[in-house]
């Protein structure tokens, strides 16, 4: 399979990049790691006239902590950058673990966090844990920059709020009081599988009482969704195995899965119940360490 003909740009500044996107509109496609765009071009799924590479925008690879702002992840950071980041290992090990269980090592060396988000695939692994941790994305375009809660970024499969001339530059994790967080997924094979069901959980524990919680479900709706009824059920309650089972049932009821080659809707709902309990239990135990 061969790539179709295209024009190629690798601008040295965000301003230049946004101007190129504004000029070419829907005929242009942004490329960072290329793990999604290039295979789709080879399979004739997409045929952009212009590829705009972010390779020269080295500032988009940084991962760092900024007092008063939080933890900043550049959109060009690869999945293995997340896995190996000392900042994330200290503050958000759950993100490192989620990235580690994505795809295979070759893809993790090339694929980027920005691409994983912008592609808006319902089974993507990073959005659920990032949403659970309150992530905000920064978008830069010809008209300036804006920030959007990641929870509000997705409109549907392959569809987001990003404008034609905008580039996702940063993922911001504001400081939060969470005592534990995790992401767990079920796939059809042990290594590199797409999620049939993914559940992220972040909790604030005070002894055995759950003071606050966020539960985010992936691969069981057109976009990652908060299980808000399950969150409310959990808040202020003493946590037991039996009670977590009840919370899992509630979360399953909030899911909106479809049936496809990887699993039926009924099976996915059952897995939401199971993995919600497992994810919450792990996040709670982390808070007790």
Secondary structure, DSSP 8 states (H G I E B T S, - for coil): ------EEE--SSHHHHHHHHHHHGGGEEEESS-TTHHHHHHTTS---SEEEE-TT-GGGG-EEEETTTEEEEETT-BHHHHHH-HHHHHH-HHHHHHHHTSS-HHHHHH-BHHHHHHTT-TT-SHHHHHHHTTEEEEEEETTEEEEEEGGGTEEETTEES--TT-EEEEEEE-----SEEEEEEE-SSSSS---SEEEEEEEEEETTEEEEEEEEEESSSSS-EE-HHHHHHHTTEE--HHHHHHHHHHHHHH-----BTTB-HHHHHHHHHHHHHHHHHHHHHHHT-
